[in-house]
Amino acid sequence: MENDISATLPANPFNPGSPVDPHDFVGRMQEIESFRQKLRQTKSGSLASLAVVGGYGIGKTSFLHKCKVIAEEENALAIYFSLNELDELTRETLSRILIERLKEKVNEEVILQRISANITQTLKKIKVKIGDTIELGISDDRETSTNLHSALTLAWKALKDTKEAIVFFIDEARVLEKNRADLVLYLRAVLEQLQITKVPVMVVPGGKLTISGPSGSGFSPLVRTFPPAILENFTKQESEAFIKKKLTRVGLSITPGIIDRIYEVTAGHPFVLSAYLATAYTKMKSDEKELKKEHFDAADIEFVKRVLYPFFSRFYDQAGKRSRNILDAIAKKNGEISLSELSTILQKEYNKLSPYLAKLVQDGAVIRIDRGKYKLFHKLLASYIELKL
């Protein structure tokens, strides 16, 4: 089919890899309500935080942006930033990032005339200093160098007549877990200190985090402080709502019944779903107003080979030889395998395979579905691997 796109066809509403506009956000109702509840707790002085976890392309950034909008509607100072591409981070640099982002957000609010410019003068006096231990005292207004707990307390004193809480949304937060989760433990300690004086600060880290690990993994105290909102694939109903909302915005429709096919192909994975729809959309002619079966037929030819290649590459091509051998074996077993089967196929003892499996699970390529049972995170990854073999 010729691709005859002109100015009469609206811009492609599906943009895989980019956060969804909060106004287009669908689903995640239980997780959204959990965030709302914890925000209400924080505003009342009973501090509560959470973590946003899930695999690549599952919608963590979109979820954080949605929660940011909710926090702003609830009159919180909502601060979003990403730790992407940061390999090293210390308590001091993390503390400074938090306070600098807070100052930047206040400046933005001042420009928009939402809060008084006098607050910025108070915040300019705050400089963070981290020692070997976490101080418990609160610095007075004349102090210019303080720890994170005291800095946040001083900031809240300046903001409390204008805002009801301070909420940090930290995207790509995996770096916080390096060195035995020292930085997550540090944030937990700071929040516990703020709880004593009821300074309403909430921290929401998001990313490929392991603080959702099982009890006994060493992370159970962190799970209590940062209970995970685990994002999974869309249901069929959520997928349909997402598709129709996107198409309605550009005045287009979709052939009834095609949703079943889309869900079968994508399994409701948000990135794969957006990529599939974006590819089919490029097959539409300029005068068409409906996304049809023929557009998806044309998209199927190149979908896995070209469109999903960069996405799946990180899971397979960038893995080590032993990890690729494991992925090859799972792909040949229709995407699902037991540890005993894997041991037989690769002729390796369980203890030799377990570290590699654990890393594949951590990286999001494989999902542990039961004790000793694993599957590829998406069935199309199996198709991709078969093309590479």
N, C-alpha and C positions, 0 to 999 in steps of 0.2 A: 504494500500500500504506500502510495506517495505521501510524504509529509508536507502538506500545504498549509503552513501556519502563517497567517498574516495578522495585521493589527486588529481584525475583527474578532479574533479568538482571544479571550482574556488570558492574562498571564497565568502560567501554570500554578494552581493553588496548592499543589503538593510539593513540599520542599524538604526532602529527607536530609537529616543531619542538622537541621536548624530547629530551634525551639518553637513550639507551637504558640501562636498568639494566645494569651490567657483567655481572650474572648471566644476562641475556638476550642478551648479545652473541653474534653469530654471524659467521662468515667472517673475512676479512682475515688468514688464517693466515700467509701469507708476510710481511706487514707486522708482525704480532705477533712472529713469530720474529726478524725483523730488530731489533725493539726489544729483545727478550730478549738477543740476542747483543751489542748495543751496551751494554746495562746490565752484562752480565758483563765486558765489556772495561773499562768505567769502574770497576767494583768492584775489578778487578785492578790499577788504576793507569794503564792505557792508555786515556785518556779518549776517549769516542766519543759523539757526539750525532746527532740527526736532525731533520728537519722533517716535519710532517704537512700535506700539501697536497691540495686538491681543491675542487670547486665548492660552491655553496650547497646545504645539505641532504644532502650526500653522507655525513655521519657523522663529521666530524672531531672534534667535541666528544665524541661517544660513544667514539671510538677513544682519545682522550686520557684519558678516565675509566677505560677498560679498562686502559690502560698504567699508570695511577696505582695501580690495585689490584694489578697484577703487581709494580710496584716496592715497594709496601708488603709484599707477600708475600716479597719478596727482601730485606727488612729495610733498605730505603732510606728516607730522609726524603723523602717524595713531596709536592711543593708544587704545587698547581694554582691558577691564577688567570687572569682574562681581562682583556685590554686593550680590551674593547668600549667604543665611544663615546669613546675617547681619540684626538683628532686630532693632538695635539702631544705629543712626548715627547723628553726630552733624556737624555744619558748620566747626568747626576746623578739625575734623577727615576726613570729606569729602575733604576739601582743601588739607590736607596732603596726602590723597590717590591720588588725582589728580597729585600733584607735584611729589610724589614718583614714580608713574607709568610713568610719563613723563621722569624722570631721568633714570628709568630702560630701557625705549625704546631708549633713546639716547645712553646709554651704549651698547645696542644691535646693534645700527647703527654704533657705533665706532668699535665694534668687526668685523662687516661685512665690515669695511673700507668705509662706505658710507658718513660719516661725520668726521670732525676733532676731535681728542681726546681733544683738547683745550676747546671744548664746555663743556665737563664734568666738568672741573675745575670751570668754571663759574657757572654751575648749583649747584655744591656742596655748594656754598656760600648762596644759597637761602633756607631760613627756614620760614615756614608759621606761622604767629601769627594772631589770630582772636580776635577782641575786640567786644564790644557791638554794635558798629556801623561799617559800611563799609567805610573805608577811601577812599578818591578820589585821593589822591596824588600818584605820582610814585616815588619809592625809587631810589636813585642813586646807582651806582655800588658798593659803599662801604657798603651799607646796608646789614645786614645778617639776619634780622628778618623783615618780611613784610606780607601784607595781600595777599589773593589769586589773586586779580586783579593785584597788583604790581608784585607778583611772576611770573605770566604768562607774564607780560610785559617784565620783565628781561629775562625770558627764550626765549621770541621771539627775543629780541635783539641779543642773542647769536646764534639763529638759522636762522635768516632772510636771510643770505647770502647763506644758504644751502637748506632751505625748503621754501615752498610757503604758508603753513598754518599748524596749529596744530588742529587735530581732535580727540576728545575723544569719544569712543564708550562705553557706560556704560550699560552692560547687567544686567538683574534681578534688575531693578532700582526702583521697587515698593516702597522700603523703603524711597525713596526721597519724597514720598507724605505723609508720616506720619506727624502728628502735623500740619494739615491744609496746607500741601504742602510747608512748610517753606523752605526746602532745594531746591526745584525746583524754588521757588521765589528768593532764594539767588543766584542760578546759573543765573537766568534771570537778576538780578541786576548786577552781575559781567560782563555778556556779554554786557549789556548796557554801562558799563564803558569802556570796551575794544573797543566798537564801536566808542567812541569819538576819540580815538587815532588810530583807524583802525588797531588794533592788530588782525590778522586773526585767531581767535579761534572759533571752531565749537564744539558743544556738542550734541551728539545723544544718549539720554537715550532710553532704550528698555525694555519692560516688560508688565505686566498686569497693565498698567497705566490708570488712569481715567482723565488725562488732555485732553482727547478727548471728554469730557463730553459736553452736550449742553450748549448754551449760557444762562447765568443766573445761572449756577451752581457754580459760584465763580471761575471758572478756565479759563474764556475767555481771560484774559491777557496772561496766559500761553499758550493757544492755538495759540495766535499770535506769541509768541516767539518760541514755539515748536509745529508747526502744525503737526498733526499726519499722519504718513503713516500707514494706517490701513490694516493689512494683513488679508486676508480671504482665504477660501478654493481655491485650484487650480480649474481652469476650466478643462473640459474634455481634451482639447488640451494640456494644461500645464501638466496634469497628464500623458498623452501619451508621451510627450517629456521627462518627468522625467524618466519614466519606460524604454523607449528605450535607453536613454543615459546611464543609469546604466547598462543595460544588454549588450549593445554594448561594454562597457569597459572590460567586462569579456568574450567577444566572444560568447554571447548567444543571442537568439531571443525569441519572444513570438508569440503564435498562433494568426493570424489575427482574429479580432472580439471579442477577450476576453477582450479588453480594456473597452468595454461597460459594461461588468459585473463588472469589477474592480471598475469602476467609480460609478456604481449603489450601490455597497456595501459600498464604502468608502466615497462617496460624495466629493471626492477630498481633504479631510482633510489630510495634509501632514504626520502627525504621523500615523494616521490610515492606510493611503495608504502604507507607508513604512512597517508597521507591517503586513499588509495583504500579501504583496509581499514577505517579509522575511519568513513568515510562509509557503507560497506556495513553495518557493525556497527550503526549507528543505525537501520537498516531492519528489524532483527530484532524479533520480538515477545517478550514477557516469558517465554513458556513454551518458546521454541525453544532447542535445544542445538547446532544446526549452522548454520554460515554457508553459504548456498546461492546458486545462480545467480540466483534471483529477487531476492536482496538486492543483488547487483551490478547487475542490470538497473535497479533503482530508483535506485541510486547514480549510474549513468551520466548520468541526466537533469541532475543538478546539479553533477557532479564538477568539470568544467573551468570552468563558468560561475560557480560560487560558491566551492567549496572551494579550488581552485587559484588563484583570482583574486589574492589578496594575494601569493602566492608568485611568480607570473609577472609581476606588476605592476612589481616592481623592475627586471626585465630590459628591459621594453618601455616602460611609461608614464613611467618616470623617466629614460629615455634621451633624448638630444637628437634634433632633427628628422632630421639626416643619419643618425644611428645607427638610428633607426626606419625610415627608407627602406631601409636595408640589410637590416634584419630582415624588413621586408615582402617584399622581393625573395626572400630565402631561403625564407620561409614559402610563397610562391607556387610555388617550385621543389621542393615536397615536403620542405622542411627541409634541403636540401643544395645547394651551388652552388660553382662555380669562380670564381676572381677574374676570369677573362676574361668569363664570362657576366654577372657582376655589373657589370663595366665597361660592357658593351654595354647592359644593361637601364637602368642609371642614367646612362649617357652621361658617365662620369667616368673620367679617367686612373687607372691603378693607384696612382700615388703620392698621389693625392687620397683614395683609398679606404683605403689601408693603415693610416693612423693610427687611423681609426675602427674598422677591423676588429681592430687590435691592442687597442684599448680594450675592445671587446666580448668578446674572448677573455679579457682580464685580469679583466673583471667576471663572467665565467662564462656569459654568454648564448650564446656561440658557441664551438665547438671547432674547432681547426685539425687536420684529419684527414690532410693531406698537403700537400706544397708547392703553394700556390695553390688549395687546396680546403678548404672550410669547411662546417660543419653546425650547426644549432641544438642546444644541449646536450640537449634533450629534444623528442621529436616532438609532445608535447602543447602545447609552446610555440607550434608552428605553428597548432594549433587555436585557441589563445587569441588569437593575432594575427589570424587570419581572423575571429574574432568581433568584433574591434575595427575591422576595415576597413569 
